[in-house]
Amino acid sequence: MTTPNNQGPATRIIHNRRHKDAFGSPYSPVYNTTTYRFENTADLLDVIEGRSDGNLYTRWGTNPSIQELEQGLAGLENAEAALGFASGMAAISATLLAHGRNGIVCVGDLYGGTQELLKNHCQALGIPVTFLFRKEQNQLAETLNEPGKLVYFETPANPNMAILDIRAIAETAHQHGALVAVDNKFASPINQKPLELGADLVLHSATKYLGGHSDLTAGALMTSASLAKPVVAWRKNLGQLIAPETAALLSRSLRTLPLRVRQHNENAMAVAQAMEQHPRITKVHYPGLPSFEGHDLAKQQMTGFGGMLSIEVDGGHQAAEKVADSLKVFLLATSLGGVESLVSQPSATSHHGLSREERLKRGIGDGMLRLSVGLEDAADLIRDLNDALTQGC
Ligand SMILES: *Cc1c(COP(=O)(O)O)cnc(C)c1O
Protein backbone atom coordinates (compact mmCIF):
# COMPACT_ATOMS: atom_id res chain seq x y z
CA MET A 1 0.00 0.00 0.00
CA THR A 2 2.86 2.44 -0.62
CA THR A 3 1.75 5.68 -2.19
CA PRO A 4 3.31 6.91 -5.43
CA ASN A 5 6.31 9.20 -5.24
CA ASN A 6 4.91 11.80 -7.62
CA GLN A 7 2.34 12.95 -5.06
CA GLY A 8 2.93 15.95 -2.82
CA PRO A 9 3.96 15.60 0.82
CA ALA A 10 0.51 16.40 2.24
CA THR A 11 -1.22 13.77 0.07
CA ARG A 12 1.42 11.18 0.77
CA ILE A 13 1.50 11.59 4.52
CA ILE A 14 -2.30 11.53 4.84
CA HIS A 15 -2.55 8.34 2.80
CA ASN A 16 0.44 6.63 4.39
CA ARG A 17 -0.73 3.10 5.30
CA ARG A 18 0.89 -0.27 5.13
CA HIS A 19 -2.08 -2.51 5.68
CA LYS A 20 -5.76 -2.61 4.85
CA ASP A 21 -7.79 -3.96 7.75
CA ALA A 22 -10.94 -6.08 7.74
CA PHE A 23 -13.13 -3.21 8.98
CA GLY A 24 -12.27 -0.55 6.40
CA SER A 25 -10.70 1.77 8.95
CA PRO A 26 -8.78 4.48 7.08
CA TYR A 27 -6.00 4.33 9.70
CA SER A 28 -4.14 1.43 11.23
CA PRO A 29 -4.71 0.23 14.78
CA VAL A 30 -1.88 0.48 17.33
CA TYR A 31 0.05 -2.78 17.51
CA ASN A 32 0.82 -2.83 21.21
CA THR A 33 2.71 -6.06 21.11
CA THR A 34 6.25 -7.02 21.97
CA THR A 35 6.22 -10.43 20.33
CA TYR A 36 4.67 -12.42 17.46
CA ARG A 37 3.45 -15.99 17.39
CA PHE A 38 4.33 -18.53 14.73
CA GLU A 39 2.46 -21.59 13.45
CA ASN A 40 5.51 -23.79 13.81
CA THR A 41 9.27 -23.76 14.42
CA ALA A 42 10.05 -24.01 10.72
CA ASP A 43 8.23 -20.69 10.09
CA LEU A 44 10.07 -19.07 13.00
CA LEU A 45 13.42 -20.26 11.64
CA ASP A 46 12.54 -18.89 8.20
CA VAL A 47 12.30 -15.43 9.76
CA ILE A 48 15.35 -15.76 12.01
CA GLU A 49 17.47 -17.07 9.15
CA GLY A 50 16.22 -14.42 6.73
CA ARG A 51 14.34 -16.64 4.26
CA SER A 52 11.08 -14.80 4.80
CA ASP A 53 10.08 -11.38 6.08
CA GLY A 54 8.35 -11.40 9.39
CA ASN A 55 8.19 -9.81 12.78
CA LEU A 56 9.95 -11.42 15.69
CA TYR A 57 10.43 -8.97 18.54
CA THR A 58 9.46 -5.31 18.76
CA ARG A 59 12.77 -3.95 20.12
CA TRP A 60 14.41 -5.06 16.87
CA GLY A 61 12.20 -2.52 15.07
CA THR A 62 9.79 -5.07 13.65
CA ASN A 63 6.43 -3.68 14.70
CA PRO A 64 3.71 -2.65 12.23
CA SER A 65 2.96 0.68 14.01
CA ILE A 66 6.65 1.61 13.96
CA GLN A 67 7.16 0.46 10.39
CA GLU A 68 4.18 2.49 9.20
CA LEU A 69 5.55 5.56 10.97
CA GLU A 70 8.94 4.99 9.32
CA GLN A 71 7.38 4.75 5.89
CA GLY A 72 5.74 8.13 6.50
CA LEU A 73 8.94 9.68 7.84
CA ALA A 74 10.94 8.48 4.83
CA GLY A 75 8.36 10.04 2.49
CA LEU A 76 8.67 13.43 4.18
CA GLU A 77 12.38 13.74 3.34
CA ASN A 78 12.12 11.71 0.09
CA ALA A 79 14.46 9.21 1.72
CA GLU A 80 14.90 5.54 0.94
CA ALA A 81 14.71 4.64 4.64
CA ALA A 82 13.74 6.10 8.01
CA LEU A 83 14.13 4.90 11.59
CA GLY A 84 12.00 5.84 14.59
CA PHE A 85 13.64 6.42 17.98
CA ALA A 86 12.57 7.05 21.58
CA SER A 87 14.00 10.60 21.43
CA GLY A 88 15.96 12.96 19.24
CA MET A 89 19.07 12.25 21.30
CA ALA A 90 18.59 8.49 20.74
CA ALA A 91 18.57 9.08 16.97
CA ILE A 92 21.64 11.31 17.17
CA SER A 93 23.65 9.00 19.46
CA ALA A 94 22.93 5.84 17.44
CA THR A 95 23.87 7.66 14.22
CA LEU A 96 27.12 9.02 15.69
CA LEU A 97 28.08 5.59 17.04
CA ALA A 98 27.29 3.86 13.74
CA HIS A 99 28.91 6.39 11.40
CA GLY A 100 31.17 8.67 13.44
CA ARG A 101 33.73 6.33 14.93
CA ASN A 102 36.54 7.49 12.59
CA GLY A 103 36.07 11.05 13.76
CA ILE A 104 33.34 13.69 13.87
CA VAL A 105 33.76 17.25 12.63
CA CYS A 106 31.07 19.67 13.82
CA VAL A 107 30.41 22.97 12.09
CA GLY A 108 28.67 25.89 13.78
CA ASP A 109 26.48 25.91 16.88
CA LEU A 110 24.96 22.72 18.20
CA TYR A 111 22.07 21.84 20.46
CA GLY A 112 23.29 21.61 24.09
CA GLY A 113 22.48 17.91 24.44
CA THR A 114 24.40 17.05 21.27
CA GLN A 115 27.35 19.11 22.46
CA GLU A 116 27.31 17.24 25.78
CA LEU A 117 27.10 13.87 24.03
CA LEU A 118 30.08 14.73 21.83
CA LYS A 119 32.21 16.24 24.58
CA ASN A 120 31.41 13.99 27.54
CA HIS A 121 30.72 10.68 25.86
CA CYS A 122 32.05 10.41 22.30
CA GLN A 123 35.43 11.85 23.24
CA ALA A 124 35.56 9.62 26.35
CA LEU A 125 35.09 6.63 24.05
CA GLY A 126 38.12 7.75 22.09
CA ILE A 127 36.25 9.18 19.10
CA PRO A 128 38.11 12.25 17.77
CA VAL A 129 35.74 15.24 17.73
CA THR A 130 36.57 18.61 16.17
CA PHE A 131 34.44 21.73 16.63
CA LEU A 132 34.61 24.47 14.02
CA PHE A 133 32.94 27.83 14.53
CA ARG A 134 30.69 28.88 11.68
CA LYS A 135 33.32 31.41 10.59
CA GLU A 136 35.95 28.64 10.49
CA GLN A 137 34.11 26.68 7.77
CA ASN A 138 37.01 27.23 5.41
CA GLN A 139 39.07 24.91 7.64
CA LEU A 140 36.72 21.99 6.99
CA ALA A 141 38.86 20.40 4.26
CA GLU A 142 41.99 20.30 6.43
CA THR A 143 40.13 18.70 9.36
CA LEU A 144 39.04 15.90 7.01
CA ASN A 145 42.60 14.64 6.80
CA GLU A 146 41.61 11.00 6.54
CA PRO A 147 38.58 9.38 4.89
CA GLY A 148 35.60 7.92 6.73
CA LYS A 149 34.85 10.88 8.99
CA LEU A 150 31.42 12.34 9.69
CA VAL A 151 30.57 16.03 9.26
CA TYR A 152 27.75 17.10 11.57
CA PHE A 153 25.83 20.40 11.73
CA GLU A 154 22.48 22.13 12.29
CA THR A 155 20.86 24.73 10.03
CA PRO A 156 19.14 26.97 11.00
CA ALA A 157 21.15 26.82 14.23
CA ASN A 158 20.00 27.46 17.77
CA PRO A 159 19.40 30.19 18.89
CA ASN A 160 20.73 32.75 16.40
CA MET A 161 19.19 31.02 13.34
CA ALA A 162 22.58 31.02 11.58
CA ILE A 163 22.36 29.36 8.17
CA LEU A 164 24.99 26.96 6.83
CA ASP A 165 25.32 26.07 3.15
CA ILE A 166 24.32 22.39 3.02
CA ARG A 167 25.32 21.91 -0.63
CA ALA A 168 28.77 23.50 -0.21
CA ILE A 169 29.60 21.60 3.00
CA ALA A 170 28.42 18.31 1.48
CA GLU A 171 30.60 18.89 -1.58
CA THR A 172 33.74 19.51 0.50
CA ALA A 173 32.94 16.55 2.78
CA HIS A 174 32.38 14.15 -0.10
CA GLN A 175 35.59 15.25 -1.82
CA HIS A 176 37.38 14.08 1.34
CA GLY A 177 35.52 10.81 1.74
CA ALA A 178 33.33 12.00 4.64
CA LEU A 179 29.63 11.52 5.26
CA VAL A 180 27.32 14.42 6.12
CA ALA A 181 24.67 14.44 8.85
CA VAL A 182 22.29 17.40 9.26
CA ASP A 183 20.06 18.05 12.26
CA ASN A 184 16.99 19.39 10.42
CA LYS A 185 14.53 19.94 13.26
CA PHE A 186 14.44 23.74 13.25
CA ALA A 187 13.37 23.75 9.60
CA SER A 188 11.26 20.56 9.49
CA PRO A 189 11.14 18.47 6.29
CA ILE A 190 8.46 20.77 4.91
CA ASN A 191 10.83 23.76 4.77
CA GLN A 192 14.12 22.02 3.98
CA LYS A 193 15.22 18.67 2.53
CA PRO A 194 18.95 18.25 3.25
CA LEU A 195 19.15 14.87 1.44
CA GLU A 196 18.23 16.61 -1.81
CA LEU A 197 21.02 19.14 -1.17
CA GLY A 198 23.68 16.45 -0.74
CA ALA A 199 23.46 15.37 2.92
CA ASP A 200 23.65 11.63 3.65
CA LEU A 201 21.85 11.47 6.99
CA VAL A 202 19.07 13.70 8.33
CA LEU A 203 18.14 13.77 12.00
CA HIS A 204 15.05 15.02 13.77
CA SER A 205 13.89 15.45 17.29
CA ALA A 206 10.30 14.45 16.54
CA THR A 207 9.54 15.93 19.97
CA LYS A 208 9.47 19.29 18.14
CA TYR A 209 7.67 20.03 14.83
CA LEU A 210 7.02 16.44 13.76
CA GLY A 211 5.08 15.72 16.95
CA GLY A 212 3.97 19.32 17.06
CA HIS A 213 1.83 19.27 20.21
CA SER A 214 4.42 19.10 23.02
CA ASP A 215 2.96 15.77 24.10
CA LEU A 216 5.46 13.16 22.92
CA THR A 217 9.21 12.50 22.93
CA ALA A 218 10.62 10.83 19.82
CA GLY A 219 13.36 11.00 17.22
CA ALA A 220 13.97 10.08 13.61
CA LEU A 221 16.73 9.38 11.12
CA MET A 222 16.14 9.60 7.38
CA THR A 223 18.81 8.20 5.05
CA SER A 224 19.60 5.53 2.43
CA ALA A 225 18.86 1.85 3.09
CA SER A 226 22.58 1.03 3.26
CA LEU A 227 23.43 3.80 5.76
CA ALA A 228 20.36 2.92 7.87
CA LYS A 229 21.46 -0.69 8.31
CA PRO A 230 24.30 -0.23 10.85
CA VAL A 231 22.15 2.29 12.78
CA VAL A 232 19.39 -0.34 13.10
CA ALA A 233 21.89 -2.60 14.89
CA TRP A 234 22.91 0.12 17.36
CA ARG A 235 19.27 1.05 17.98
CA LYS A 236 18.39 -2.57 18.65
CA ASN A 237 21.26 -3.26 21.05
CA LEU A 238 21.11 0.08 22.85
CA GLY A 239 17.34 -0.41 23.17
CA GLN A 240 16.42 2.99 21.73
CA LEU A 241 13.28 2.07 19.82
CA ILE A 242 10.21 4.31 19.81
CA ALA A 243 7.23 2.71 21.61
CA PRO A 244 4.43 1.51 19.27
CA GLU A 245 1.90 3.76 21.03
CA THR A 246 4.12 6.82 20.59
CA ALA A 247 4.74 5.81 16.97
CA ALA A 248 0.99 5.78 16.30
CA LEU A 249 0.57 9.16 18.01
CA LEU A 250 3.41 10.57 15.93
CA SER A 251 1.88 9.15 12.73
CA ARG A 252 -1.32 10.99 13.66
CA SER A 253 0.64 14.24 14.13
CA LEU A 254 2.44 13.87 10.81
CA ARG A 255 -0.85 14.06 8.88
CA THR A 256 -1.11 17.76 9.77
CA LEU A 257 2.61 18.56 9.53
CA PRO A 258 2.50 20.31 6.12
CA LEU A 259 -0.48 22.41 7.22
CA ARG A 260 1.00 23.26 10.63
CA VAL A 261 4.38 24.23 9.23
CA ARG A 262 2.81 26.57 6.68
CA GLN A 263 1.02 28.38 9.52
CA HIS A 264 4.13 28.41 11.75
CA ASN A 265 5.98 30.04 8.83
CA GLU A 266 3.26 32.65 8.32
CA ASN A 267 2.92 33.51 12.02
CA ALA A 268 6.68 33.72 12.58
CA MET A 269 7.05 36.06 9.60
CA ALA A 270 4.31 38.34 10.97
CA VAL A 271 5.94 38.38 14.42
CA ALA A 272 9.42 38.97 12.94
CA GLN A 273 8.19 41.89 10.84
CA ALA A 274 6.38 43.46 13.80
CA MET A 275 9.43 43.06 16.06
CA GLU A 276 11.71 44.57 13.43
CA GLN A 277 9.63 47.76 13.65
CA HIS A 278 9.62 47.87 17.47
CA PRO A 279 11.79 50.63 19.02
CA ARG A 280 12.90 48.40 21.95
CA ILE A 281 14.10 45.58 19.71
CA THR A 282 17.67 46.04 18.51
CA LYS A 283 17.86 42.95 16.33
CA VAL A 284 15.62 40.23 14.91
CA HIS A 285 17.18 36.94 13.83
CA TYR A 286 14.76 35.38 11.34
CA PRO A 287 15.86 33.74 8.08
CA GLY A 288 12.82 35.18 6.27
CA LEU A 289 13.78 38.82 6.82
CA PRO A 290 15.82 40.45 4.03
CA SER A 291 17.85 42.18 6.79
CA PHE A 292 19.01 38.79 8.17
CA GLU A 293 22.61 37.82 7.38
CA GLY A 294 21.76 34.36 6.03
CA HIS A 295 18.61 35.39 4.15
CA ASP A 296 19.90 34.78 0.60
CA LEU A 297 21.27 31.37 1.49
CA ALA A 298 18.06 30.48 3.33
CA LYS A 299 16.09 31.46 0.22
CA GLN A 300 18.21 29.12 -1.88
CA GLN A 301 17.97 26.02 0.31
CA MET A 302 14.69 26.43 2.20
CA THR A 303 11.14 26.53 0.87
CA GLY A 304 9.84 28.21 4.04
CA PHE A 305 11.60 30.06 6.85
CA GLY A 306 10.18 28.22 9.86
CA GLY A 307 8.54 29.11 13.16
CA MET A 308 11.69 29.94 15.15
CA LEU A 309 13.18 33.37 15.64
CA SER A 310 15.10 35.32 18.22
CA ILE A 311 14.91 38.95 19.19
CA GLU A 312 17.31 41.16 21.11
CA VAL A 313 15.75 43.45 23.68
CA ASP A 314 17.31 46.83 24.35
CA GLY A 315 18.64 46.87 27.95
CA GLY A 316 20.35 43.49 28.10
CA HIS A 317 19.79 40.46 30.25
CA GLN A 318 17.49 41.93 32.91
CA ALA A 319 15.30 43.81 30.43
CA ALA A 320 14.87 40.61 28.41
CA GLU A 321 14.04 38.65 31.57
CA LYS A 322 11.33 41.17 32.45
CA VAL A 323 9.83 40.86 28.98
CA ALA A 324 9.89 37.05 29.16
CA ASP A 325 8.22 37.15 32.58
CA SER A 326 5.52 39.60 31.38
CA LEU A 327 4.35 37.59 28.37
CA LYS A 328 0.93 35.99 28.80
CA VAL A 329 0.22 34.11 25.58
CA PHE A 330 3.80 32.97 25.04
CA LEU A 331 4.64 30.38 27.71
CA LEU A 332 8.00 30.57 29.45
CA ALA A 333 9.36 27.13 28.61
CA THR A 334 12.15 25.35 26.78
CA SER A 335 11.53 23.14 23.73
CA LEU A 336 9.89 24.28 20.51
CA GLY A 337 7.73 23.35 17.57
CA GLY A 338 4.39 22.89 19.35
CA VAL A 339 1.05 24.53 18.63
CA GLU A 340 1.57 26.87 21.61
CA SER A 341 4.04 29.75 21.44
CA LEU A 342 7.03 29.53 23.77
CA VAL A 343 9.66 31.99 24.93
CA SER A 344 13.05 31.21 26.45
CA GLN A 345 16.15 33.23 27.25
CA PRO A 346 19.18 31.36 25.85
CA SER A 347 21.50 32.82 28.50
CA ALA A 348 19.24 31.36 31.22
CA THR A 349 18.44 28.03 29.53
CA SER A 350 20.18 26.38 26.58
CA HIS A 351 23.42 28.41 26.86
CA HIS A 352 23.43 28.96 30.64
CA GLY A 353 26.64 26.98 31.04
CA LEU A 354 28.66 29.28 28.75
CA SER A 355 30.55 32.38 29.84
CA ARG A 356 29.36 35.76 28.55
CA GLU A 357 32.34 35.94 26.18
CA GLU A 358 31.53 32.49 24.79
CA ARG A 359 27.92 33.51 24.24
CA LEU A 360 28.84 36.74 22.49
CA LYS A 361 31.30 34.83 20.30
CA ARG A 362 28.37 32.63 19.23
CA GLY A 363 26.21 35.63 18.41
CA ILE A 364 24.03 35.29 21.52
CA GLY A 365 23.48 38.82 22.79
CA ASP A 366 22.68 39.61 26.46
CA GLY A 367 19.11 40.62 25.69
CA MET A 368 18.29 37.70 23.41
CA LEU A 369 14.95 35.93 23.67
CA ARG A 370 14.19 32.87 21.57
CA LEU A 371 10.62 32.55 20.34
CA SER A 372 8.95 29.37 19.13
CA VAL A 373 5.99 30.87 17.31
CA GLY A 374 2.92 28.66 17.62
CA LEU A 375 -0.40 28.47 15.86
CA GLU A 376 -2.37 31.07 17.82
CA ASP A 377 -3.69 34.13 15.95
CA ALA A 378 -0.65 36.17 14.91
CA ALA A 379 -2.33 39.43 16.03
CA ASP A 380 -2.62 38.07 19.60
CA LEU A 381 1.03 37.05 19.64
CA ILE A 382 2.15 40.48 18.43
CA ARG A 383 -0.09 42.22 20.98
CA ASP A 384 1.33 40.02 23.75
CA LEU A 385 4.89 40.97 22.76
CA ASN A 386 4.04 44.66 22.45
CA ASP A 387 2.37 44.64 25.90
CA ALA A 388 5.30 42.84 27.49
CA LEU A 389 7.78 45.23 25.88
CA THR A 390 5.84 48.17 27.34
CA GLN A 391 5.46 46.64 30.82
CA GLY A 392 8.99 45.32 30.85
CA CYS A 393 10.48 48.84 30.50
C1 LIG B 1 15.37 19.15 21.10
C2 LIG B 1 16.53 19.01 20.22
C3 LIG B 1 17.29 17.82 20.22
C4 LIG B 1 17.02 16.66 21.15
O1 LIG B 1 15.79 16.08 20.97
P1 LIG B 1 15.04 15.22 22.13
O2 LIG B 1 13.82 14.73 21.44
O3 LIG B 1 14.78 16.15 23.26
O4 LIG B 1 15.97 14.12 22.51
C5 LIG B 1 18.37 17.75 19.33
N1 LIG B 1 18.70 18.77 18.51
C6 LIG B 1 17.98 19.95 18.50
C7 LIG B 1 18.38 21.04 17.56
C8 LIG B 1 16.89 20.09 19.36
O5 LIG B 1 16.20 21.25 19.34
The ligand as an SDF file (V2000), in Angstrom:
LIG
                    3D

 15 15  0  0  0  0  0  0  0  0999 V2000
   15.3680   19.1510   21.0970 C   0  0  0  0  0  0  0  0  0  0  0  0
   16.5300   19.0120   20.2220 C   0  0  0  0  0  0  0  0  0  0  0  0
   17.2920   17.8220   20.2160 C   0  0  0  0  0  0  0  0  0  0  0  0
   17.0190   16.6590   21.1520 C   0  0  0  0  0  0  0  0  0  0  0  0
   15.7890   16.0760   20.9720 O   0  0  0  0  0  0  0  0  0  0  0  0
   15.0390   15.2220   22.1310 P   0  0  0  0  0  0  0  0  0  0  0  0
   13.8220   14.7280   21.4400 O   0  0  0  0  0  0  0  0  0  0  0  0
   14.7830   16.1520   23.2600 O   0  0  0  0  0  0  0  0  0  0  0  0
   15.9670   14.1220   22.5140 O   0  0  0  0  0  0  0  0  0  0  0  0
   18.3740   17.7470   19.3290 C   0  0  0  0  0  0  0  0  0  0  0  0
   18.6960   18.7660   18.5060 N   0  0  0  0  0  0  0  0  0  0  0  0
   17.9840   19.9480   18.4980 C   0  0  0  0  0  0  0  0  0  0  0  0
   18.3790   21.0380   17.5560 C   0  0  0  0  0  0  0  0  0  0  0  0
   16.8880   20.0910   19.3580 C   0  0  0  0  0  0  0  0  0  0  0  0
   16.2050   21.2480   19.3450 O   0  0  0  0  0  0  0  0  0  0  0  0
  1  2  1  0
  2  3  1  0
  2 14  2  0
  3  4  1  0
  3 10  2  0
  4  5  1  0
  5  6  1  0
  6  7  2  0
  6  8  1  0
  6  9  1  0
 10 11  1  0
 11 12  2  0
 12 13  1  0
 12 14  1  0
 14 15  1  0
M  END
$$$$
